[in-house]
Amino acid sequence: MLQSSGNAWQLYINKTFVKLLGITKEEYTVHIEAGDGVLLVRKIPNSELEKYKDLLCKKLIKRSSSYGLNLDSSLLELLEINPETDEIDFKVIGQTLYIKKANNNL
């Protein structure tokens, strides 16, 4: 679910997905990659934060019983996702969360 958040959109991630990714209260920074219409989200262990300093990294934001991830509109445009009309699909493989526009094959 995407919800407007100022100049960006906030993606709500269910607590179950967060657990599958191995994300804890102490380690909640994620690395984001986008390509071929898919957004990949992976946990960054605190011990490796320096290694990822020049890459696209975000912190998950605690939202009630789930978590939020702020995504810039330009990133959604790259993925050809219109947050006002499109639905999105989630898939977890290993400790990577794949996010894509619904009906866009992985």
C-alpha positions in Angstrom: 0.0 0.0 0.0 1.4 3.4 -1.0 0.3 6.5 0.8 1.2 10.1 0.0 3.8 11.6 2.3 4.7 15.2 1.2 6.8 15.0 -2.0 7.2 11.2 -1.6 5.2 8.1 -1.1 5.3 5.9 1.9 5.2 2.1 1.3 3.8 0.2 4.3 5.5 -3.1 4.9 3.8 -5.7 7.0 5.7 -6.8 10.1 5.8 -10.4 8.7 7.8 -9.2 5.7 10.2 -7.3 8.0 10.8 -10.5 10.0 11.4 -12.5 6.8 14.0 -10.0 5.8 15.8 -10.4 9.1 15.3 -6.8 10.1 15.4 -6.0 13.8 14.8 -2.9 15.9 18.6 -2.5 16.0 19.2 -3.0 12.3 16.5 -1.3 10.2 18.5 0.3 7.4 17.9 -1.1 4.0 19.6 -0.9 0.6 17.3 -0.3 -2.4 18.0 -1.2 -6.0 15.6 -0.6 -8.9 15.7 -2.1 -12.4 13.5 -3.9 -14.9 10.4 -2.7 -13.2 11.3 -4.2 -9.8 12.4 -2.6 -6.6 14.7 -4.8 -4.4 14.9 -4.1 -0.7 17.7 -5.7 1.4 18.7 -5.3 5.1 22.1 -3.7 5.7 23.8 -5.1 8.9 25.1 -2.2 11.0 28.6 -3.6 10.6 28.3 -3.0 6.8 26.8 0.5 6.8 30.1 2.2 5.7 30.3 -0.1 2.7 26.9 1.1 1.5 27.3 4.9 2.2 27.3 5.9 -1.4 24.3 3.8 -2.4 20.6 4.3 -2.1 19.9 3.4 1.5 16.8 4.2 3.6 15.7 3.6 7.2 12.4 1.8 7.9 10.0 3.9 9.9 7.9 2.3 12.6 4.2 2.8 11.8 1.8 1.2 14.3 2.2 -2.6 13.9 4.0 -2.3 10.5 6.9 -0.3 9.0 7.1 2.4 6.4 9.6 3.1 3.7 9.6 6.5 2.0 10.0 6.4 -1.8 10.7 9.4 -4.0 8.2 10.0 -6.8 11.1 9.7 -9.3 11.9 6.2 -8.1 8.2 5.2 -8.7 8.3 6.8 -12.1 11.4 4.7 -13.0 9.4 1.6 -12.0 6.4 2.9 -14.0 4.2 2.8 -10.9 1.5 5.4 -10.6 0.8 5.3 -6.8 -2.6 6.8 -7.3 -3.9 4.1 -9.6 -1.6 1.0 -9.6 -1.5 -1.9 -7.2 1.8 -3.4 -6.2 2.9 -6.9 -5.5 5.4 -8.1 -2.9 7.6 -11.2 -3.0 10.3 -12.3 -0.6 13.1 -14.5 -1.8 15.7 -15.3 0.8 16.2 -12.0 2.6 15.3 -9.8 -0.3 11.9 -8.1 -0.8 10.8 -7.6 -4.4 8.3 -5.0 -5.1 6.7 -4.5 -8.5 3.6 -3.2 -10.2 0.8 -5.8 -10.1 0.7 -7.8 -13.3 4.3 -7.1 -14.1 6.0 -10.6 -14.1 9.1 -11.1 -12.0 
